[in-house]
Amino acid sequence: MAREVIATPLFGRQLKAFLEEYANKGATRFVDRMYAGYKEMTDNISANKHIGLAKRRSVKGKTITVRQYIIDAGARNFVVLYWVPSQTSQPILLLNIRISGQNRFRWR
């Protein structure tokens, strides 16, 4: 059974900023590849077909185990951090996205 996948406002802002930046540059094929990779990611993680690399992160004093998923968009790769709750009734939460190769995630 597929689980619901939801995104945090931070994830939405970051993704929107990346897509607007590349759309303004006229990279329509890149944006299409990014969308296809995003759609594949949500399908895979909702059905637990792809379990990403686990990392421990501290968010507001709580330590949680998050997973990474790499979206291949052709010219660039994007790393998505997501959290899979232990209860199957809870949705998978997309936490943040960054361009692969950056040293740190930007938490705003």
N, C-alpha and C positions, 0 to 999 in steps of 0.2 A: 504494500500500500504506500503510495506516495505521500510525503509530508508537505505541508505548506511551507513556502519560503518567503520570509519578509525581510525588508531592509530597514536599517536605522536611518534617521535623517542625515547623519554624517556620511553614510555610504551613498545616499541619494545625491547629496551636494557634490561629493567627490566625482561620482560618475557623470553627473550633469556637467561639471566643469571640464572634465576630459573630453566629453562628446562635443561640447560647444567649441572648445579650442580647436579640435581637429575639423569640425564642420566649417568653422570660419576660415581655415586654411584650404578648404576645398577637397579634403581627403574623404570623399564619399565612400569609396571602396573600403577604406580602412574602418570607417564607422559601421559599414555593413558587416565586415568581418568581426568587429568588436561585438555587435549585436548578436551575431550567430554564435560566437563563443560564450556570451552571457547566457543566451537561451540554453545552450548545451550544458553549461554549468548548473543552472537551476534545475534542469531535468535530471542530471546525474546526482546531485547532492540530495534532491528530494526523494529519489528512489534508493539512496545509499549505494549507488553503483561505484562511486568514487569517494574514497575516504582519503582526505589530504593529510599532509604532514602535520602532526600535532605540536603546538607551542603553548607554553604557559605565559599568560599575560595578566597584569594587574590593572584592574579598572576600578577606580574609586575605592581602593583598599581591599577589594575582593580579588582573589586569584582564580582565574578560570582557564580551562584548556580550550584553546581555539584551534581551528584547522585552517590550512592554506589551500587555495585552489589557484592554479595558474591558467589564465585565459590567454590563448595564443591568438593575437589579432594580426598576424603577419609581420609587419615591421616592428611591432612592440609586443611585449608580454605584460600582462597586468596580474598582480597578485591580489587575491581576495581573501580576507580573513572572515571566517564564519564560525558560528557556535552551534553545536548540535546538542540540544538538551537531552538528558537521559530519558525523560518521559516522552513516549511517542505521540502523545496528544498535543504537545507543544510544538510550535513551528520552529524551523531552522532560521537562525538570525544572521543576516549578512551585516558584518560590523564595519568594515572599511575596505577600501580599494586603493592601490597605489601602482605606479609604473614600476615594473621589475627593474632592479638595479639601484633604486633609491635605498639609502642606508636606513631610513627610519620611516615609520608610518606617521602621518600628520593627524594628530588628534586635536580637534578644535572644539 
